[in-house]
Amino acid sequence: MQQKQLSTKPALMRNTCVYYFLIIVPLLTVFIMAKKGWISNSEFVILLLLYVLYRQFTDAYRLKARGIIKEVNWKVIINPTLQMKYFKELYLQ
C-alpha cells in the first residue's frame, strides 16, 4: 500500500496569485529593509543573491506542480535559462 505525499506545496504552486505572492513579497521585503537602513550594502547584495537562488527553487517547483517537468533536481534548479525557456508557463498561464 502506497502512502500519499502530504506536501501541499506543489498544489499551491499551480495557483498564479500564490506564485506571484511568493516571488514578489521577499523581494519587496529586501528593498524595504534597504530603504529603511535596516541592512547594510553588503547584506543587501547577499540577500539579493539568496533571492536569485530562492527564485530558481520556486520556479522549478512551479514547473513541477504544473506537470511541465517531471522532477526537481540540481540540474533543473541551477539552470539559469530555466526562466527564459519556460517563460510562458511560469508567468502567463
HUSUL-V471780 format. One record per backbone hydrogen bond with DSSP energy under -0.5 kcal/mol. CO is the residue of the C=O (numbers start at 1). NH is the residue of the N-H. If there is no record, write none. Layout:
# HUSUL-V471780
co=[CO:CO]
nh=[NH:NH]
This chain:
# HUSUL-V471780
co=[8:9:10:11:12:15:16:17:18:19:20:21:24:25:26:27:28:29:30:31:32:33:33:33:34:40:41:42:43:44:45:46:47:48:49:50:51:52:53:54:55:56:57:58:59:60:61:62:63:63:64:71:73:73:74:75:79:81:82:84:86:87:87:88:88]
nh=[12:13:14:14:15:19:20:21:22:23:24:25:28:29:30:31:32:33:34:35:36:37:38:39:37:44:45:46:47:48:49:50:51:52:53:54:55:56:57:58:59:60:61:62:63:64:65:66:68:69:67:73:76:77:78:79:82:85:86:87:90:91:92:92:93]
